[in-house]
Amino acid sequence: PDLNETIESVEKISAEKLKSVLNEKDENLIVLDTRNSGPFARSHLKGSVNFPIGNQEGIILADEDGNFSIWIGSLIKPNDNLLLVTDPGKQEESISRIGRIGYSNVKFCLDGAGFDDIKENDEFSDYLDSFERVVVDDKNAILKIRNDQNNVILDVRTPFEYSDNHVTDAINFPLINIHQNYETLDQSKKYTCY
């Protein structure tokens, strides 16, 4: 299908329809959140993945721009169905940029105000999660994580980047290989990734 057909084929869903889609528990459905990492950390749908689309439409390689399509093509299988969560007004751009790499697997996109419609809605509290963002330069925060026996620090960069410099005790776990390696992670542990 051409790009316009791909965009038109995506079902724009309301918050209410989102609940029924999530409750179907489709094993081939990936919730892809394209918002920047700060808002994602504060609140997101449980089990979702975050590839920020950024603010510069992929043209200017500014903070969180430029790698969106690369990570989609590297980590999302073409036959996985996608449900997009975007910033308001970013729905079509997200679908379009995914379509430009030959993927036509976006099945649903949260409509309207997007995630803002659900994050304050008590009916969605069981569907939401959050995590604390840590700045690598914050030595106290890193020390606290390193001293926590239930926390493992994963450096998800390439082996070359890891060998150049890394946080003490971090394990190199390249994001690009996550499909092959994720089952080796101990589910009883908490992971801090950078």
matplotlib code that plots the C-alpha trace (Angstrom):
import matplotlib.pyplot as plt

x = [0.0, 1.1, 1.8, -1.6, -3.4, -1.3, -2.2, -5.9, -6.0, -5.0, -8.0, -8.1, -9.3, -10.8, -9.7, -12.7, -11.8, -8.2, -9.3, -11.0, -7.9, -5.6, -7.9, -7.8, -4.1, -3.0, 0.5, 1.5, 0.4, 3.1, 2.2, 4.6, 4.8, 6.4, 6.4, 9.7, 11.3, 10.4, 6.6, 7.0, 8.9, 6.2, 3.4, 2.9, 0.8, 2.3, 4.4, 4.8, 8.0, 9.3, 10.9, 10.6, 9.7, 11.1, 10.1, 12.1, 10.3, 13.6, 15.1, 17.3, 19.1, 18.2, 17.5, 15.5, 15.3, 16.8, 16.8, 13.1, 13.0, 16.3, 15.0, 11.7, 13.4, 15.9, 13.6, 10.1, 9.2, 7.3, 4.5, 4.0, 0.9, 1.4, -0.8, 0.6, 0.5, 1.6, 1.6, -1.5, -1.0, 1.9, -0.3, 0.0, 3.7, 4.4, 2.4, 4.1, 7.6, 6.9, 5.4, 8.5, 10.6, 8.1, 6.0, 2.3, 1.6, 0.2, -3.3, -4.4, -3.6, -4.9, -7.0, -7.9, -5.6, -3.8, -2.3, -3.6, -7.1, -6.1, -3.3, -5.5, -8.5, -8.9, -10.4, -6.9, -4.9, -4.4, -3.1, -0.5, 3.1, 6.0, 9.6, 12.2, 14.7, 18.2, 20.9, 24.2, 26.1, 24.2, 26.8, 24.6, 21.7, 24.1, 25.7, 22.2, 21.4, 24.7, 24.2, 20.8, 21.2, 18.0, 19.0, 21.1, 22.6, 22.4, 24.4, 22.3, 24.8, 27.1, 30.1, 32.3, 30.6, 30.7, 34.4, 35.1, 33.5, 30.7, 29.2, 31.1, 29.4, 27.2, 26.5, 26.7, 23.3, 23.1, 19.6, 20.0, 20.2, 17.3, 15.2, 17.9, 18.9, 15.8, 15.0, 18.3, 17.2, 16.2, 12.5, 12.9, 15.4, 14.9, 16.9, 18.3, 19.2, 21.2]
y = [0.0, 3.6, 5.9, 7.6, 4.3, 3.1, 6.3, 6.0, 2.3, 3.0, 2.8, 6.0, 4.8, 6.5, 5.9, 3.5, 1.5, 1.4, -0.6, -3.2, -3.5, -3.9, -6.5, -8.7, -9.4, -9.9, -11.4, -9.7, -6.2, -3.8, -0.6, 2.0, 5.3, 8.0, 10.7, 12.0, 10.1, 12.5, 12.3, 8.6, 8.0, 9.9, 7.9, 5.3, 2.2, -1.0, -3.0, -0.2, 0.6, 4.1, 5.3, 9.1, 10.7, 14.0, 17.5, 18.2, 15.7, 13.7, 16.5, 18.2, 15.8, 17.4, 15.8, 12.6, 13.1, 11.1, 7.5, 6.8, 4.9, 3.1, 1.7, 0.7, -1.2, -2.8, -3.8, -4.1, -7.1, -6.2, -8.7, -7.2, -5.1, -1.6, 0.5, 4.1, 6.5, 9.9, 13.5, 15.3, 16.2, 13.6, 10.7, 11.1, 11.9, 8.7, 6.5, 8.1, 7.7, 4.0, 3.6, 5.1, 2.2, -0.2, -1.1, -1.1, -2.7, 0.2, -1.1, 1.5, 5.0, 6.7, 9.6, 13.0, 14.4, 11.1, 10.0, 13.1, 11.6, 8.6, 9.5, 11.3, 8.9, 6.7, 4.0, 3.5, 3.3, -0.5, 0.0, 2.7, 2.5, 4.9, 4.9, 7.2, 8.8, 9.0, 11.3, 9.4, 12.4, 12.2, 10.2, 9.8, 8.3, 5.9, 4.9, 4.2, 2.0, 0.2, -0.6, -2.1, -5.8, -6.2, -3.6, -4.4, -1.7, -2.4, -0.4, -0.9, 0.8, -1.0, -3.0, -0.4, 2.4, 0.3, -0.5, 3.2, 4.2, 2.8, 3.0, 0.7, -2.7, -2.1, -5.1, -4.5, -5.6, -4.0, -2.9, -4.1, -7.7, -7.6, -10.1, -12.7, -11.9, -10.7, -14.2, -14.2, -11.4, -12.3, -11.2, -10.9, -8.1, -4.4, -3.0, 0.4, 1.0, 3.6]
z = [0.0, -0.6, 2.4, 2.2, 2.2, 5.2, 7.1, 6.3, 7.3, 10.9, 13.3, 15.5, 18.8, 21.8, 25.4, 25.9, 22.8, 24.0, 27.1, 25.0, 22.7, 25.6, 27.3, 24.1, 25.0, 21.4, 21.7, 18.4, 19.6, 20.7, 22.3, 20.9, 22.7, 20.5, 23.2, 24.5, 27.3, 30.1, 29.7, 29.1, 32.3, 34.3, 33.0, 30.3, 29.4, 31.1, 28.8, 26.2, 24.4, 23.9, 20.7, 20.8, 17.5, 18.7, 17.7, 14.6, 12.2, 11.9, 9.8, 12.5, 14.7, 18.0, 21.4, 20.9, 17.1, 14.3, 15.5, 15.5, 12.2, 12.9, 16.2, 14.7, 11.9, 14.2, 17.1, 15.8, 13.6, 10.4, 11.4, 14.9, 15.2, 16.6, 18.8, 18.8, 21.7, 20.5, 21.5, 20.2, 16.5, 16.1, 15.0, 11.2, 11.4, 13.5, 11.1, 8.1, 9.4, 10.2, 6.8, 5.1, 6.2, 4.6, 7.6, 7.3, 10.6, 12.6, 13.5, 16.1, 17.1, 20.3, 19.0, 20.4, 23.1, 23.0, 26.3, 28.1, 27.8, 30.0, 32.3, 34.8, 34.3, 37.4, 35.1, 33.7, 36.9, 36.4, 32.9, 33.8, 35.0, 35.6, 36.5, 37.9, 35.5, 36.7, 35.3, 34.9, 36.2, 39.5, 41.5, 44.5, 42.5, 40.7, 44.0, 45.4, 42.4, 42.6, 46.3, 45.7, 45.5, 43.6, 40.9, 37.9, 35.7, 32.0, 29.5, 26.3, 24.0, 21.6, 22.8, 21.3, 23.3, 26.4, 26.1, 25.8, 29.1, 31.3, 34.7, 37.2, 37.5, 34.5, 32.2, 28.5, 27.1, 23.6, 22.8, 19.2, 20.5, 23.0, 21.0, 21.4, 25.0, 27.0, 28.3, 30.1, 32.4, 35.9, 36.2, 40.0, 39.6, 38.8, 35.8, 35.3, 31.7, 30.0]

ax = plt.figure().add_subplot(projection="3d")
ax.plot(x, y, z, "-o")
ax.set_aspect("equal")
plt.show()
